[in-house]
Structures are given as C-alpha cells and as structure tokens.
Amino acid sequence: MSEVQQSFLKKLYEKLVQGDHNDIKLVFEDGSTTGSRLCLTALSPYFEAMLTSDMLEKNSGVVELPKVSKQTFDDVLKFHILGEDVVNGVNYIVLIDLAEMMLLDDLKSACQRYLNSSLTLTTKNCVSMWRLLKTYRMEDLDTKTFQYVVKILGKLSENGSVMDLTKDEYLQVLSRDDLSQKEDDVLRDVQKWISQHNPSVEIMVDLFTQIRFEHVSISYLTDDVIYTKFVHQHEALQQVVQKGIKTYYSCYTKMN
C-alpha cells in the first residue's frame, strides 16, 4: 500500500472516530457511537442490505448491535481501514462470530490464519474448539481438531468430556477405527452416556451399532452389558448385542 493510500485511510479512520461528519448512530452492548452510511455499506453486505433497503435502520438512522462491543467493532474498522493485525488469543472467537454475521470474509480468513499458526489443543478445549470450527465451516482446522479428539479419547473419558458430546458428535467419534481406548472402555462410556442423556431407543441402537464387539472381552459383555436394565428393556438393543456376541465368537473361532 502506498504512503498516499495509507495517509488517506488513516485520516478516514480518524474522521470516523471523531464523528463530526457521521450520519448514523450505532448502538452496542456497552454504549453507542456514530458511523458513516457510506463506510458501513462499503464495509459489508450486511450493512448495505440494512441501510439501502426499506428496513427500519434506513429510516431511523439507528443500527443496533446488542451482541457486539464497541472495542470489537473498532477492531473491525482497524482491520479493514488501517490494515492492522487485530486478531489475538483473547478476541478471535468474537471476531469469527462477527465476521460470520456481517459476511466479513477477509476478517474470517485472518482469524483462520491465526488459528492455523497459534491454536494449541488440550484435553480441556478440544471439544469446544471442534464444535466452534464445525459451526464456522473451517474444514481443515475442524479435521485437525477432530483427529486430536479421537487421539486422546481415553483422556477425555477420564475428565468427563465424552459425556458433553452431542449424539451426532459421539457417533462421528465412534465411527473411527483408530480410537485410543480399549473397546471395553468405549462400550463402558457409551453406557454412561446413555444413562446420562436418556436418548431414544433409535439413538441407543445407533451408538451400540458402532461398537466393535469382536474386540470387547466376553467377560465384560456377559457381566456388564447383556443384563443391564436398558438392554433388557429394549429388544432392538438385545439384537445388536446378540449379533455382536456372534461376531465375537466367529472371530475367536477363526483365530483358533
């Protein structure tokens, strides 16, 4: 960017902040300020639709952003007008959320680049990060985080994070062939998850169908599965378990 452009954009930003020539009011969660219709419509299709069509904001001259702070919006302006690198470990989630809402693709890409270079996954944050990245369709990072979840499933079992998984998330994890847990422990967690979430029979069957019964010890199947209350109460589950036991003995016979 040339010095002329940099100087102009800096002055533009300063004028916006001063508000002397602004023609619209912006109301945030922590206060209000003024803005320019011209700059806002150039900034995002979100504002363009709001301020050029027959919507309340166009006629009232007031744009309400009750879930956005003044600081966050100032970061957005600094990023787009001054070209500043505003994404950091404190604000990247709110910036991703705002970029998604306001269709700010360049800001979303900057957040993704930040995560690619700075994201550190732990047993405490990997499930929530996986969920966040799926929500915002950051596919490469989503895949990376999912693989991490699969890799440390045993540790997630120890700290209780497995119980926080949704049905679809848990089924996605269980579908993998490279789980880090022994199959007895996988099945034990599935039983705990069912006890805590009390899902429909269909979901129970879906979960049990993912179990690799040929790798479950026969003692665990007979002592801790076959005669459990929820298996005994549902014929569909009994059929899955019985099929699993047959698979177990079939594999055992082949090995012998």
Buried (B, 14 or more C-beta within 10 A) or exposed (E): EEEEEEEEBEEBBEBBEEEEEBEBBBBBEEEEBBBBBEBBBEBBEBBBBBBEEEEEBBEEEEBBBEEBBBEBBBBBBBBBBBEEEBBEEEBBBBBBBBBBEBBBEEBBEBBBEBBEEEBEBEBEBBBEBBBBBBEBEBEEBBEBBBBBBBBBBBBBBEEEBBBBBEBEBBBBBBEBEEBBBBBBBBBBBBBBBBEEBEBEEEBBBBBBBBBBBBBBBEEBBEEBBBEBEBBEEBEEBEEBBEEBBEBBEEBEEEEE
